[in-house]
């Protein structure tokens, strides 16, 4: 069998592979990150690499322009190795940055968290994480008091803290003699206690202090982590980054498919734990001078597929009828079982799922939203990668998952990106000149468009007459920003010209992107219609609508209504909650009773499988138009269009 050597620059990593191997697959094997939201199907055009030298073949794709081909640009997933090669990997936004932020009192994030804590305390929940430092002064052993070290420690814990027979792992036991004698029998025990048991998870010097926890939202696209002081409840800092699994596909389905490939499951598990979560934790503890051993409690929330992949459990049956996950509620684990780089004995809690496509992140969000304590009918929409919807109040909770795909986090959109520095987060288009004005996250040139920007863009293009209700770009509009892409045979609108963008390429949106976005918004709106219908309710019965998820905090509700993503109801009914899953995980970190509540929510929530509703498809097709085929549902949008006509 003929072998070839492939060198990846700038990291200078080389790998020997057999001739004919697929370049994307080879990069994955070599541990090289290449963005691949479509999972290697050749649809998204994001796996661009530059072939510096070497024989290869690439299948035809209309996604690369002639100029790019001339410059050696290839799509890795369509490229096959024919000889020794040198390949240059572009700087990829997805892995480029871990975004770290201090949470200050009074800012938006901390206000949302405070509000959720207040809601829990008003419901009678007691703030008690179960983690504490036990400061112990043990009598030194003598010939008369020759009790063994472990028993001596336990005796003092019983005397001072009323703790009977705490558990102590072999690893901790091994440290006891040295730790006791180092501090002249003064020691700090790191204790985790709940209603069933108590464990000594570490020993430390008497005068050191600080015990910490981690709470995290494991999103399909983005992972967000808080480092929390467990004594005060203060969030020391927040960090987020892309989920490194996006190199294996942008949505849960492509990840499940990839997990079935050789080494697929192992690579997915490593990407999320070693490639994403541990680097985020490292960054947080280094920046804040926190000792890893002092992090003794972790709470994670993720959708059902992410929960499986986080534990390295095969998710295959989630996507096969009748859609059965391996587990709904995961037993408590230790950090060392999962590979989380904190105190190895730290307790790891993974919030319970509801069903195949409604997971612990939604349970966590519902916990934080407080819907379960309200009399009003509340709609909760999580707009991230895919969309999950919950309808309910203190008496019932109904949920469904819409296959919206990753469009609202910028996935499968040619110039889409997640809400990170360089993302265009809001857009306006002049009705006369069709010139856009944009807002970019961070102090850099624009790199792409995130969810809130995409929603603005579709709404603005529609209201200014650039696109019609089917999302087709008009050839009548006179602007040099509107042009025909011969290779793809579609019209496109240039939002940012090459000279003004971060990487010197035009930032555009074409009719294929618009179609993807319309399908995504239709999936959400039709899901919402079916959910209301199955509860025997109409929009008039809904008192409040909570929006959560990774769509971006700059979401303009009015524009989301204008494109028919959200219902056309009084805007004062809407409330944007941000990352509700992370807030819920924080609550579970600090309130033991919140963990029980999460379990109760997971058990009581009814999951509705949309595909079993005969009229779901009909609703979906109607919602694929802007805003909808039934304009009576969108009186506000009709009003805006009429106002435009009168101009
Ligand atoms: S086009 Fe190659 S991964 Fe999407």
Boltz pocket constraint, residues with backbone or C-beta under 6 A from the ligand:
constraints:
  - pocket:
      binder: B
      contacts: [[A, 35], [A, 36], [A, 37], [A, 38], [A, 39], [A, 40], [A, 41], [A, 42], [A, 43], [A, 44], [A, 45], [A, 46], [A, 47], [A, 75], [A, 76], [A, 77], [A, 78]]
      max_distance: 6.0
